[in-house]
Amino acid sequence: MIAEVAAALALTSPAFANGGTIPVRYTCDGAGLSPALRWTPPPAGTRSFSLTVVDPDAPGGHFVHWTVSGIPASSRGLAAGAHAPREGRNSAGGRGWTGPCPPSGTHRYVFTLRALGPGGRTLATARLVGRYSRR
């Protein structure tokens, strides 16, 4: 029997460290830009990437800040303030990035990148968590 090895994929941001504070510039208290993101080469067979950003600490239990699909497999990141042609609806009712804007306390913002293969099968997943609280 051959064991299947999960491919490694890492997601980072030059704006904040994993578990660190998201700078004001990327929130509702600043310019509201999406932060720059970078990732490592995906596993063989990757056809595209998808990205979601959610706040699991929102009063409703789950606030979607950004969904992007169809990111080319050749991509290794997104620039700050990026707009993608295939952005889904966020929980604020719009398309594209909606910056962190917690009503109280410190919230976590979970960035999840998926490398997708044939048929949309997930080949690898990477996560990055940022935190933000309003003063």
Long-range contacts (C-beta under 8 A, 24 or more apart in sequence): 6-124, 7-42, 7-43, 7-44, 7-115, 7-123, 7-124, 8-40, 8-124, 9-39, 9-40, 9-42, 9-43, 9-113, 9-115, 9-124, 9-125, 9-126, 10-39, 10-40, 10-126, 11-37, 11-38, 11-39, 11-111, 11-113, 11-126, 11-127, 11-128, 12-37, 12-38, 12-39, 12-128, 13-37, 13-38, 13-111, 13-128, 13-130, 14-38, 15-80, 16-130, 18-128, 18-129, 19-129, 19-130, 19-131, 20-130, 20-131, 21-130, 21-131, 21-132, 22-100, 22-109, 22-130, 22-131, 22-132, 26-80, 26-99, 26-100, 27-99, 27-100, 27-101, 27-132, 28-98, 28-99, 28-100, 28-101, 29-101, 29-134, 30-99, 31-81, 32-97, 32-98, 32-99, 33-80, 33-81, 33-97, 33-99, 34-66, 34-78, 34-80, 34-81, 34-82, 34-96, 34-97, 34-99, 35-80, 35-130, 36-77, 36-78, 36-79, 36-80, 36-82, 37-77, 37-78, 37-111, 37-113, 37-128, 38-76, 38-77, 39-76, 39-77, 39-113, 39-126, 40-76, 40-126, 41-76, 42-73, 42-115, 42-123, 42-124, 43-115, 43-117, 43-123, 43-124, 45-117, 45-118, 45-123, 46-73, 46-115, 46-116, 46-117, 46-123, 46-124, 47-73, 47-116, 47-117, 47-118, 48-72, 48-73, 48-116, 49-73, 49-75, 49-113, 49-114, 49-115, 49-116, 50-113, 50-114, 50-116, 51-78, 51-111, 51-112, 51-113, 51-114, 52-111, 52-112, 53-97, 53-109, 53-110, 53-111, 53-112, 54-109, 54-110, 54-112, 55-100, 55-102, 55-107, 55-108, 55-109, 55-110, 56-108, 56-110, 57-102, 57-105, 57-106, 57-107, 57-108, 58-91, 58-102, 58-107, 59-103, 60-91, 62-91, 63-91, 64-89, 64-90, 64-91, 65-90, 65-91, 65-97, 65-98, 65-99, 65-100, 65-109, 66-90, 66-96, 66-97, 66-98, 73-115, 100-130, 100-132, 101-134, 102-132, 102-133, 102-134, 103-134, 104-134, 105-133, 106-131, 106-132, 106-133, 107-131, 107-132, 107-133
